Amino acid sequence: MERPNHLDLGKKTAATRATSLAIVVAIHVIAVLGLVAALNQDAILEQLKDIQATVEAEKTPPKAPPPPPPDLVKPPPPIAIVPDFTVAAAAPPPSVTTAPKPPPAPPRPVASSDPLRPIARTRTLPPYPPISVRLNESGSTLMEVHITTEGNVDDCKIITSSSSERLDTAACDHVKRVWRWQPPTNQGTPVAVTTRVSVKWDLKDAK
C-alpha cells in the first residue's frame, strides 16, 4: 500500500527547514568568530604599540663627559746667558794726503811751415736732392770737418743747419767723398787739422 504524498511533502519541508536553520546558525557562528578575531587583532595591535612605546622609552642614557685634562705646568723659558766682553776699537788708519793733480797743459798750436790749402778742382757743389727740389728747400749748411794728413775728410759735423736735414746730410756726404786739401806741414811733416766749410743751397743751381 503506497504512502500518501502529503506525508512525503511534510518530511521534505521539515528537512529543508532543518537545513536552513543549520546554515543560519553556521553563518552566525562564523560572524561571531570573525568578530572575535577582529577584536583580538585590535587587542594584539594595541599590545604591539604598547611594546613599541615601551622599547622607545627605554633609551640609552647619555655618556658622561670626559674629565678635563690635568693642568700641566709649563716650565719657565730658558734664559740666554750673554757673556760680557769688550771689543777693542781698531785704531783709525793714518790719514793720507793726496796732492791734487795739476791740470793738463793746453795743447800748443802747431807751428806749420805751410798753411792749409784747398784743392780748387775738388770744390764742387753737391748734387741737389730731387725731393728738396720738389719741396723748394734751400739754405746754407755750415760744417766742421777734420782733415787727415793725406788731405781727406774723415769726419764732418753740422754747425749751422740749412733747416733741412736732407740738405745737411747731402752736404756732409759730398764733402767727405769729393773735397780734398793740401794738409799743412810742420817742419816738412803733414799735420791733421780741423776747419770749417759751408755749402750754399740755391734752387738756381739745381739741375
Residue frames as a rotation matrix with the C-alpha (Angstrom) as fourth column:
MET 1
0.588 0.809 0.000 0.00
0.809 -0.588 0.000 0.00
0.000 0.000 -1.000 0.00
GLU 2
-0.250 -0.716 0.652 1.57
0.685 -0.607 -0.404 3.36
0.685 0.346 0.642 -1.08
ARG 3
-0.394 0.015 -0.919 2.07
0.792 -0.502 -0.348 6.25
-0.467 -0.864 0.187 1.35
PRO 4
0.725 0.670 0.161 0.18
0.669 -0.629 -0.395 9.36
-0.163 0.394 -0.905 0.75
ASN 5
0.080 -0.705 0.705 2.13
0.736 -0.435 -0.519 12.20
0.672 0.560 0.484 -0.97
HIS 6
0.621 0.164 0.767 1.29
-0.218 -0.903 0.370 14.75
0.753 -0.397 -0.525 1.69
LEU 7
0.936 -0.350 -0.036 3.37
0.153 0.315 0.937 12.81
-0.317 -0.882 0.348 4.18
ASP 8
0.203 -0.907 0.368 6.45
0.978 0.206 -0.033 12.95
-0.046 0.367 0.929 1.89
LEU 9
0.195 -0.090 0.977 5.97
0.368 -0.916 -0.158 16.65
0.909 0.390 -0.145 1.38
GLY 10
0.926 0.183 0.331 5.83
-0.218 -0.458 0.862 17.20
0.309 -0.870 -0.384 5.09
LYS 11
0.667 -0.743 -0.046 9.09
0.575 0.475 0.666 15.32
-0.473 -0.471 0.744 5.61
LYS 12
0.014 -0.673 0.739 10.76
0.924 -0.275 -0.268 17.29
0.383 0.687 0.618 2.81
THR 13
0.493 0.208 0.845 9.63
0.033 -0.975 0.221 20.59
0.869 -0.081 -0.488 4.34
ALA 14
0.986 -0.151 0.067 10.93
-0.070 -0.011 0.997 19.63
-0.150 -0.989 -0.022 7.76
ALA 15
0.368 -0.908 0.202 14.28
0.864 0.414 0.286 18.60
-0.344 0.070 0.937 6.29
THR 16
0.097 -0.304 0.948 14.54
0.678 -0.677 -0.287 21.85
0.729 0.670 0.141 4.35
ARG 17
0.791 0.238 0.564 13.80
-0.195 -0.775 0.601 23.87
0.580 -0.585 -0.567 7.43
ALA 18
0.848 -0.526 -0.064 16.41
0.287 0.355 0.890 21.98
-0.445 -0.773 0.452 9.44
THR 19
0.118 -0.841 0.527 19.00
0.993 0.093 -0.073 22.60
0.012 0.532 0.847 6.72
SER 20
0.276 0.042 0.960 18.16
0.320 -0.946 -0.051 26.31
0.906 0.321 -0.275 6.52
LEU 21
0.969 0.097 0.228 18.36
-0.178 -0.365 0.914 26.59
0.172 -0.926 -0.337 10.30
ALA 22
0.590 -0.807 0.004 21.73
0.651 0.478 0.590 24.89
-0.478 -0.345 0.808 10.30
ILE 23
0.022 -0.578 0.816 23.03
0.886 -0.367 -0.284 27.24
0.464 0.729 0.504 7.63
VAL 24
0.576 0.263 0.774 21.79
-0.030 -0.939 0.342 30.30
0.817 -0.220 -0.533 9.53
VAL 25
0.970 -0.241 -0.010 23.41
0.035 0.102 0.994 29.01
-0.239 -0.965 0.108 12.72
ALA 26
0.305 -0.911 0.276 26.66
0.921 0.356 0.157 28.37
-0.241 0.207 0.948 10.88
ILE 27
0.143 -0.202 0.969 26.62
0.558 -0.792 -0.247 31.88
0.817 0.576 0.000 9.43
HIS 28
0.844 0.205 0.496 26.08
-0.252 -0.665 0.703 33.38
0.474 -0.718 -0.510 12.88
VAL 29
0.806 -0.590 -0.057 28.89
0.390 0.455 0.800 31.27
-0.446 -0.667 0.597 14.31
ILE 30
0.080 -0.802 0.592 31.25
0.983 -0.034 -0.179 32.36
0.163 0.596 0.786 11.54
ALA 31
0.361 0.114 0.926 30.26
0.194 -0.980 0.045 36.00
0.912 0.163 -0.376 12.08
VAL 32
0.984 0.011 0.178 30.82
-0.170 -0.230 0.958 35.72
0.051 -0.973 -0.224 15.81
LEU 33
0.523 -0.847 0.089 34.19
0.722 0.497 0.481 34.08
-0.452 -0.187 0.872 15.24
GLY 34
0.049 -0.500 0.865 35.16
0.815 -0.480 -0.324 36.80
0.577 0.721 0.384 12.76
LEU 35
0.674 0.255 0.693 34.11
-0.114 -0.891 0.439 39.48
0.730 -0.375 -0.572 15.23
VAL 36
0.935 -0.356 0.000 36.11
0.085 0.224 0.971 37.83
-0.346 -0.907 0.240 17.98
ALA 37
0.263 -0.887 0.380 39.11
0.952 0.303 0.049 37.51
-0.159 0.349 0.924 15.69
ALA 38
0.217 -0.137 0.966 38.85
0.464 -0.857 -0.226 41.18
0.859 0.497 -0.122 14.72
LEU 39
0.896 0.137 0.423 38.63
-0.284 -0.554 0.782 42.19
0.342 -0.821 -0.458 18.35
ASN 40
0.747 -0.664 0.033 41.57
0.427 0.517 0.741 40.00
-0.509 -0.540 0.670 19.17
GLN 41
0.153 -0.702 0.696 43.54
0.934 -0.128 -0.334 41.57
0.323 0.701 0.636 16.25
ASP 42
0.493 0.059 0.868 42.85
-0.019 -0.997 0.079 45.07
0.870 -0.056 -0.491 17.56
ALA 43
0.973 -0.141 0.183 43.97
-0.185 0.002 0.983 43.95
-0.139 -0.990 -0.024 21.00
ILE 44
0.496 -0.838 0.227 47.14
0.805 0.542 0.241 42.46
-0.325 0.064 0.944 19.53
LEU 45
0.168 -0.412 0.896 47.90
0.643 -0.643 -0.416 45.71
0.747 0.646 0.157 17.67
GLU 46
0.774 0.153 0.615 47.38
-0.301 -0.765 0.569 47.71
0.558 -0.625 -0.546 20.84
GLN 47
0.872 -0.484 0.068 49.74
0.180 0.447 0.876 45.38
-0.455 -0.752 0.477 22.68
LEU 48
0.264 -0.807 0.528 52.32
0.960 0.166 -0.226 45.79
0.095 0.567 0.818 19.91
LYS 49
0.377 -0.076 0.923 52.01
0.170 -0.974 -0.149 49.58
0.911 0.213 -0.354 20.17
ASP 50
0.944 -0.019 0.330 52.48
-0.323 -0.261 0.910 49.37
0.069 -0.965 -0.253 23.93
ILE 51
0.633 -0.760 0.147 55.55
0.622 0.613 0.488 47.19
-0.460 -0.218 0.861 23.46
GLN 52
0.164 -0.579 0.798 56.98
0.835 -0.349 -0.425 49.58
0.525 0.737 0.427 20.82
ALA 53
0.609 0.106 0.786 56.30
-0.183 -0.946 0.269 52.56
0.772 -0.308 -0.556 23.06
THR 54
0.952 -0.278 0.127 57.98
-0.067 0.215 0.974 50.78
-0.298 -0.936 0.186 25.93
VAL 55
0.395 -0.854 0.339 61.03
0.894 0.442 0.070 49.95
-0.210 0.275 0.938 23.80
GLU 56
0.171 -0.309 0.936 61.34
0.537 -0.767 -0.352 53.51
0.826 0.563 0.035 22.52
ALA 57
0.862 0.195 0.469 61.03
-0.233 -0.670 0.705 54.89
0.451 -0.717 -0.532 26.00
GLU 58
0.784 -0.618 0.056 63.99
0.243 0.388 0.889 52.88
-0.571 -0.683 0.455 27.18
LYS 59
0.832 -0.534 0.151 66.76
-0.077 -0.380 -0.922 54.95
0.550 0.755 -0.357 25.64
THR 60
0.222 -0.854 -0.471 70.41
0.887 0.378 -0.266 54.64
0.405 -0.358 0.841 26.44
PRO 61
0.828 0.065 -0.557 71.39
0.387 -0.784 0.485 57.31
-0.405 -0.617 -0.675 28.95
PRO 62
0.812 -0.558 0.174 73.93
-0.180 -0.523 -0.833 59.86
0.556 0.645 -0.525 27.62
LYS 63
0.305 -0.807 -0.506 77.53
0.832 0.484 -0.272 59.22
0.464 -0.338 0.819 28.41
ALA 64
0.778 -0.113 -0.619 79.14
0.390 -0.685 0.615 61.41
-0.493 -0.720 -0.489 30.98
PRO 65
0.867 -0.497 0.036 81.60
-0.287 -0.558 -0.779 63.98
0.407 0.665 -0.626 29.51
PRO 66
0.349 -0.813 -0.465 85.25
0.686 0.560 -0.464 63.03
0.638 -0.158 0.754 29.84
PRO 67
0.634 -0.151 -0.758 87.07
0.635 -0.458 0.622 64.60
-0.441 -0.876 -0.195 32.76
PRO 68
0.946 -0.320 -0.054 89.05
-0.305 -0.820 -0.484 67.78
0.111 0.474 -0.873 31.93
PRO 69
0.433 -0.861 -0.268 92.75
0.464 0.467 -0.753 67.25
0.773 0.202 0.601 31.23
PRO 70
0.540 -0.284 -0.793 95.02
0.790 -0.155 0.593 67.92
-0.291 -0.946 0.141 34.15
ASP 71
0.975 -0.222 -0.020 96.67
-0.221 -0.950 -0.219 71.32
0.030 0.217 -0.976 34.26
LEU 72
0.486 -0.874 0.019 100.21
0.861 0.475 -0.181 70.95
0.149 0.104 0.983 33.06
VAL 73
0.750 -0.314 -0.582 102.60
0.064 -0.841 0.537 73.46
-0.658 -0.440 -0.611 34.48
LYS 74
0.852 -0.455 0.259 104.76
0.269 -0.045 -0.962 74.84
0.450 0.889 0.084 31.68
PRO 75
0.229 -0.840 -0.492 108.44
0.931 0.042 0.362 75.08
-0.284 -0.541 0.792 32.51
PRO 76
0.606 -0.048 -0.794 109.86
-0.004 -0.998 0.058 78.60
-0.796 -0.032 -0.605 32.51
PRO 77
0.964 -0.259 0.068 111.54
0.069 -0.006 -0.998 79.66
0.258 0.966 0.012 29.25
PRO 78
0.332 -0.916 -0.225 115.30
0.941 0.305 0.148 79.25
-0.067 -0.261 0.963 29.12
ILE 79
0.897 -0.134 -0.421 117.29
-0.045 -0.975 0.216 82.36
-0.439 -0.175 -0.881 29.91
ALA 80
0.671 -0.689 0.275 120.08
0.514 0.165 -0.842 83.11
0.534 0.706 0.465 27.47
ILE 81
0.626 -0.574 -0.527 123.31
0.408 -0.334 0.850 83.93
-0.664 -0.747 0.025 29.18
VAL 82
0.865 -0.331 0.378 125.19
0.205 -0.455 -0.866 86.59
0.459 0.827 -0.326 27.22
PRO 83
0.220 -0.844 -0.489 128.87
0.970 0.138 0.199 86.70
-0.101 -0.518 0.849 28.05
ASP 84
0.950 0.040 -0.308 130.19
0.069 -0.994 0.086 90.12
-0.303 -0.103 -0.947 28.89
PHE 85
0.059 -0.962 0.265 133.16
0.903 0.164 0.397 91.02
-0.425 0.216 0.879 26.77
THR 86
0.550 -0.013 -0.835 134.72
-0.088 -0.995 -0.043 94.22
-0.830 0.097 -0.549 25.46
VAL 87
0.534 -0.349 0.770 135.85
0.843 0.288 -0.454 94.72
-0.063 0.891 0.449 21.86
ALA 88
-0.129 -0.680 -0.722 138.81
0.427 -0.695 0.578 96.97
-0.895 -0.234 0.380 21.46
ALA 89
0.850 0.459 -0.260 138.22
0.025 -0.527 -0.849 99.65
-0.527 0.715 -0.460 18.87
ALA 90
0.322 -0.743 0.587 140.55
0.940 0.325 -0.105 99.46
-0.113 0.586 0.803 15.90
ALA 91
-0.216 -0.502 -0.837 142.91
0.354 -0.839 0.413 102.34
-0.910 -0.207 0.359 15.50
PRO 92
0.798 0.534 -0.280 141.93
-0.032 -0.426 -0.904 104.71
-0.602 0.730 -0.323 12.68
PRO 93
0.431 -0.667 0.608 144.06
0.900 0.363 -0.239 104.40
-0.062 0.650 0.757 9.54
PRO 94
-0.348 -0.634 -0.691 146.66
0.523 -0.743 0.419 107.05
-0.779 -0.215 0.590 9.08
SER 95
0.684 0.631 -0.367 145.45
0.118 -0.592 -0.797 109.96
-0.720 0.501 -0.480 7.05
VAL 96
-0.296 -0.734 0.611 146.89
0.806 0.152 0.572 110.15
-0.513 0.662 0.547 3.59
THR 97
0.309 0.323 -0.895 147.01
-0.109 -0.922 -0.371 113.50
-0.945 0.212 -0.250 1.93
THR 98
0.017 -0.225 0.974 146.83
0.908 0.412 0.079 113.28
-0.420 0.883 0.212 -1.84
ALA 99
-0.519 -0.277 -0.809 148.06
-0.004 -0.945 0.326 116.24
-0.855 0.172 0.489 -3.69
PRO 100
0.610 0.792 0.007 145.70
0.031 -0.015 -0.999 117.31
-0.792 0.610 -0.033 -6.49
LYS 101
-0.078 -0.611 0.788 146.96
0.878 0.332 0.345 116.63
-0.472 0.719 0.510 -9.96
PRO 102
-0.531 -0.138 -0.836 147.83
-0.122 -0.964 0.236 119.70
-0.839 0.227 0.495 -11.93
PRO 103
0.609 0.792 -0.047 145.50
-0.124 0.037 -0.992 120.41
-0.783 0.610 0.121 -14.85
PRO 104
0.176 -0.562 0.808 146.82
0.866 0.479 0.144 119.27
-0.468 0.675 0.571 -18.23
ALA 105
-0.504 -0.472 -0.723 148.63
0.069 -0.856 0.512 121.87
-0.861 0.208 0.464 -20.14
PRO 106
0.586 0.745 -0.318 146.70
-0.240 -0.216 -0.946 123.33
-0.774 0.631 0.053 -23.07
PRO 107
0.391 -0.455 0.800 147.81
0.807 0.588 -0.060 121.99
-0.443 0.669 0.596 -26.44
ARG 108
-0.248 -0.585 -0.772 150.30
0.014 -0.799 0.601 124.16
-0.969 0.138 0.207 -28.13
PRO 109
0.759 0.509 -0.407 149.45
-0.366 -0.184 -0.912 125.40
-0.539 0.841 0.046 -31.56
VAL 110
0.398 -0.596 0.698 151.24
0.705 0.685 0.182 123.55
-0.587 0.419 0.693 -34.30
ALA 111
0.092 -0.469 -0.878 153.82
-0.403 -0.824 0.398 125.66
-0.910 0.318 -0.265 -35.97
SER 112
0.597 0.230 0.768 153.17
0.532 0.604 -0.594 124.97
-0.600 0.763 0.238 -39.63
SER 113
-0.568 -0.801 -0.192 155.62
0.267 -0.399 0.877 125.71
-0.779 0.447 0.440 -42.30
ASP 114
-0.937 0.339 0.089 152.89
0.022 -0.196 0.980 125.50
0.350 0.920 0.176 -44.98
PRO 115
-0.570 0.794 0.210 149.26
-0.675 -0.308 -0.670 126.59
-0.468 -0.524 0.712 -44.36
LEU 116
-0.337 0.594 0.730 146.15
0.424 0.788 -0.446 124.50
-0.840 0.159 -0.518 -45.17
ARG 117
-0.639 0.096 -0.763 145.23
-0.641 -0.616 0.459 124.91
-0.426 0.782 0.455 -48.82
PRO 118
0.289 0.794 0.534 142.09
-0.149 0.589 -0.795 123.53
-0.946 0.150 0.289 -50.53
ILE 119
-0.810 -0.421 0.408 142.42
0.296 0.307 0.904 121.82
-0.506 0.854 -0.124 -53.86
ALA 120
-0.553 0.606 -0.572 140.23
-0.600 -0.766 -0.232 124.00
-0.579 0.215 0.787 -56.07
ARG 121
-0.638 0.300 -0.710 139.23
-0.622 0.343 0.704 121.35
0.454 0.890 -0.032 -58.63
THR 122
-0.755 0.352 -0.553 137.58
0.492 0.862 -0.121 119.28
0.435 -0.364 -0.824 -55.86
ARG 123
-0.815 0.446 -0.371 135.44
0.101 -0.521 -0.848 122.13
-0.571 -0.728 0.379 -54.52
THR 124
-0.801 0.598 0.017 132.35
0.016 -0.007 1.000 121.22
0.598 0.801 -0.004 -56.50
LEU 125
-0.404 0.762 0.505 128.76
-0.914 -0.351 -0.202 121.73
0.024 -0.544 0.839 -55.38
PRO 126
-0.834 0.166 0.527 126.91
-0.005 0.952 -0.307 118.65
-0.552 -0.259 -0.793 -54.15
PRO 127
-0.793 0.604 0.082 124.03
0.193 0.120 0.974 117.42
0.578 0.788 -0.212 -56.29
TYR 128
-0.596 0.661 0.456 120.66
-0.798 -0.553 -0.240 118.84
0.094 -0.507 0.857 -55.23
PRO 129
-0.860 0.346 0.375 118.42
0.179 0.892 -0.415 116.13
-0.478 -0.289 -0.829 -53.73
PRO 130
-0.778 0.588 0.224 115.36
0.217 -0.083 0.973 115.71
0.590 0.805 -0.063 -56.03
ILE 131
0.050 0.847 -0.530 112.95
0.944 0.134 0.302 115.70
0.327 -0.515 -0.792 -53.11
SER 132
-0.249 -0.212 -0.945 114.40
0.640 -0.769 0.004 119.01
-0.727 -0.603 0.327 -51.86
VAL 133
-0.998 -0.058 0.025 113.88
0.055 -0.604 0.795 120.46
-0.032 0.795 0.606 -55.34
ARG 134
-0.387 0.921 0.034 110.21
0.499 0.179 0.848 119.42
0.775 0.346 -0.529 -55.31
LEU 135
0.342 0.517 -0.785 109.81
0.936 -0.116 0.332 120.84
0.081 -0.848 -0.524 -51.79
ASN 136
0.544 -0.197 0.816 111.67
0.161 -0.929 -0.332 124.08
0.824 0.312 -0.473 -52.67
GLU 137
0.855 -0.328 -0.402 114.22
0.437 0.036 0.899 123.52
-0.280 -0.944 0.174 -49.88
SER 138
0.385 -0.773 0.504 117.21
0.311 -0.406 -0.860 125.87
0.869 0.488 0.084 -49.78
GLY 139
0.992 -0.105 0.076 119.64
-0.112 -0.398 0.911 127.40
-0.066 -0.911 -0.406 -47.31
SER 140
0.245 -0.968 -0.049 123.26
-0.604 -0.113 -0.789 127.19
0.759 0.224 -0.612 -46.19
THR 141
0.944 0.001 -0.330 125.00
0.209 0.773 0.599 124.35
0.256 -0.635 0.729 -44.29
LEU 142
0.311 -0.865 0.394 127.99
-0.829 -0.450 -0.333 125.23
0.465 -0.223 -0.857 -42.10
MET 143
0.918 -0.032 -0.396 130.19
0.125 0.969 0.211 122.22
0.377 -0.243 0.894 -41.26
GLU 144
0.364 -0.864 0.348 133.27
-0.886 -0.206 0.416 121.45
-0.288 -0.460 -0.840 -39.20
VAL 145
0.919 -0.085 -0.385 135.48
-0.146 0.834 -0.532 118.90
0.366 0.545 0.754 -40.96
HIS 146
0.499 -0.803 0.326 138.56
-0.348 0.158 0.924 117.01
-0.793 -0.575 -0.201 -39.85
ILE 147
0.794 -0.311 -0.522 141.29
-0.531 0.062 -0.845 116.78
0.295 0.948 -0.116 -42.48
THR 148
0.853 -0.489 0.182 143.78
0.323 0.770 0.550 113.93
-0.409 -0.411 0.815 -42.30
THR 149
0.044 -0.939 -0.340 147.47
-0.181 -0.342 0.922 114.08
-0.982 0.021 -0.185 -43.17
GLU 150
-0.571 -0.190 0.799 146.53
0.680 0.437 0.589 112.78
-0.461 0.879 -0.120 -46.62
GLY 151
-0.952 0.209 -0.222 144.17
-0.278 -0.894 0.352 115.73
-0.125 0.397 0.909 -47.16
ASN 152
-0.530 0.813 -0.242 140.95
0.285 0.440 0.852 113.69
0.799 0.382 -0.465 -46.95
VAL 153
-0.352 0.539 0.765 137.91
-0.859 -0.512 -0.034 114.43
0.373 -0.669 0.643 -44.76
ASP 154
-0.712 0.059 -0.699 137.19
0.161 0.984 -0.081 111.62
0.683 -0.170 -0.710 -42.26
ASP 155
-0.417 0.624 -0.660 134.72
0.875 0.080 -0.477 113.42
-0.245 -0.777 -0.580 -40.02
CYS 156
-0.734 0.284 0.617 132.02
0.136 -0.828 0.543 116.04
0.665 0.483 0.569 -40.59
LYS 157
-0.474 0.591 -0.653 129.78
0.825 0.040 -0.563 117.80
-0.307 -0.806 -0.506 -38.04
ILE 158
0.056 0.600 0.798 126.92
0.685 -0.605 0.407 120.20
0.727 0.524 -0.445 -38.71
ILE 159
-0.824 -0.343 -0.450 127.49
0.561 -0.602 -0.568 123.56
-0.076 -0.721 0.689 -37.02
THR 160
-0.517 0.709 -0.479 124.64
-0.467 -0.703 -0.537 125.53
-0.717 -0.054 0.695 -38.58
SER 161
-0.422 0.432 0.797 121.80
0.604 0.790 -0.108 123.72
-0.676 0.436 -0.594 -40.33
SER 162
-0.992 0.125 0.025 120.14
-0.049 -0.551 0.833 124.78
0.118 0.825 0.553 -43.55
SER 163
-0.365 0.895 0.257 116.77
-0.796 -0.157 -0.584 123.97
-0.482 -0.417 0.770 -41.93
SER 164
0.683 0.519 -0.514 116.69
-0.703 0.660 -0.267 120.76
0.200 0.543 0.815 -43.96
GLU 165
0.302 -0.564 0.769 118.26
-0.461 0.620 0.635 117.58
-0.835 -0.546 -0.073 -42.62
ARG 166
0.755 0.029 0.655 118.21
0.482 0.653 -0.585 116.20
-0.445 0.757 0.479 -46.15
LEU 167
0.842 -0.461 0.279 120.39
-0.064 -0.600 -0.797 119.08
0.535 0.654 -0.535 -47.48
ASP 168
0.473 -0.693 0.544 122.76
-0.869 -0.267 0.415 118.90
-0.142 -0.669 -0.729 -44.46
THR 169
0.438 -0.284 0.853 123.35
-0.048 0.940 0.337 115.17
-0.898 -0.188 0.398 -44.94
ALA 170
0.844 -0.105 0.525 123.95
0.535 0.216 -0.817 115.64
-0.027 0.971 0.238 -48.66
ALA 171
0.761 -0.591 0.269 126.50
-0.485 -0.793 -0.369 118.41
0.431 0.150 -0.890 -47.96
CYS 172
0.326 -0.661 0.676 128.49
-0.769 0.230 0.596 116.31
-0.550 -0.714 -0.434 -45.44
ASP 173
0.556 -0.089 0.827 128.47
0.282 0.955 -0.087 113.24
-0.782 0.282 0.556 -47.67
HIS 174
0.907 -0.200 0.370 129.69
0.332 -0.201 -0.922 115.21
0.259 0.959 -0.116 -50.68
VAL 175
0.616 -0.718 0.324 132.49
-0.750 -0.660 -0.038 116.99
0.241 -0.220 -0.945 -48.78
LYS 176
0.270 -0.517 0.812 133.77
-0.547 0.612 0.572 113.73
-0.793 -0.598 -0.118 -47.29
ARG 177
0.553 0.032 0.832 133.62
0.451 0.829 -0.331 111.97
-0.701 0.559 0.444 -50.65
VAL 178
0.694 -0.154 0.704 134.93
0.671 -0.216 -0.709 114.68
0.261 0.964 -0.047 -53.03
TRP 179
0.873 -0.323 0.365 136.63
-0.328 -0.943 -0.050 117.62
0.360 -0.076 -0.930 -51.34
ARG 180
0.508 -0.800 -0.319 140.39
0.836 0.547 -0.042 117.46
0.208 -0.246 0.947 -50.80
TRP 181
0.962 -0.272 0.018 143.04
-0.263 -0.909 0.323 119.68
-0.071 -0.316 -0.946 -49.19
GLN 182
0.177 -0.975 -0.138 146.74
0.148 0.165 -0.975 120.15
0.973 0.152 0.173 -49.19
PRO 183
0.781 0.217 -0.585 147.42
0.578 0.102 0.809 119.47
0.235 -0.971 -0.045 -45.49
PRO 184
0.747 -0.558 0.362 149.68
-0.598 -0.802 -0.004 121.79
0.292 -0.213 -0.932 -43.54
THR 185
0.447 -0.690 -0.569 153.16
0.461 0.723 -0.515 120.65
0.767 -0.032 0.641 -42.62
ASN 186
0.924 -0.301 0.237 155.31
-0.360 -0.470 0.806 121.08
-0.131 -0.830 -0.543 -39.55
GLN 187
0.025 -0.999 0.028 158.95
-0.732 0.000 0.681 121.04
-0.681 -0.038 -0.732 -40.44
GLY 188
-0.580 -0.247 -0.776 158.08
-0.802 0.339 0.491 119.15
0.142 0.908 -0.395 -43.59
THR 189
-0.959 0.284 -0.019 155.73
0.281 0.933 -0.223 116.61
-0.045 -0.219 -0.975 -41.90
PRO 190
-0.434 0.867 0.244 151.98
-0.074 -0.304 0.950 116.71
0.898 0.394 0.197 -42.82
VAL 191
-0.986 0.167 0.000 149.69
-0.008 -0.049 -0.999 117.56
-0.166 -0.985 0.050 -39.88
ALA 192
-0.371 0.928 0.046 145.97
0.803 0.295 0.517 116.73
0.466 0.229 -0.855 -39.42
VAL 193
-0.996 0.075 -0.057 143.79
-0.043 -0.897 -0.441 119.77
-0.084 -0.436 0.896 -38.75
THR 194
-0.209 0.978 0.014 140.15
0.920 0.201 -0.335 120.81
-0.331 -0.057 -0.942 -38.30
THR 195
-0.984 -0.060 -0.168 138.49
0.001 -0.943 0.332 123.59
-0.178 0.326 0.928 -40.25
ARG 196
-0.132 0.990 -0.041 135.04
0.252 -0.006 -0.968 124.90
-0.959 -0.138 -0.248 -41.15
VAL 197
-0.996 -0.059 0.061 133.44
0.071 -0.187 0.980 124.97
-0.046 0.981 0.190 -44.57
SER 198
-0.260 0.957 -0.129 129.99
-0.201 -0.185 -0.962 125.83
-0.945 -0.224 0.240 -45.86
VAL 199
-0.857 0.160 0.489 127.76
0.513 0.344 0.787 124.83
-0.042 0.925 -0.377 -48.76
LYS 200
-0.597 0.680 -0.425 125.10
-0.487 -0.729 -0.481 127.20
-0.637 -0.080 0.766 -50.08
TRP 201
-0.605 0.505 0.615 121.96
0.676 0.734 0.063 125.54
-0.420 0.454 -0.786 -51.40
ASP 202
-0.473 0.445 -0.760 120.31
-0.527 -0.835 -0.161 127.59
-0.706 0.325 0.629 -54.13
LEU 203
0.266 0.678 0.686 117.49
0.220 0.650 -0.728 126.22
-0.939 0.344 0.024 -56.28
LYS 204
0.710 -0.067 -0.701 119.05
-0.637 -0.487 -0.598 128.01
-0.301 0.871 -0.389 -59.28
ASP 205
-0.339 -0.927 -0.162 121.93
-0.934 0.311 0.176 125.53
-0.113 0.211 -0.971 -59.09
ALA 206
-0.096 0.365 0.926 119.59
-0.247 0.893 -0.377 122.54
-0.964 -0.265 0.004 -59.09
LYS 207
-0.797 -0.229 -0.559 119.72
-0.594 0.127 0.795 120.52
-0.111 0.965 -0.237 -62.31
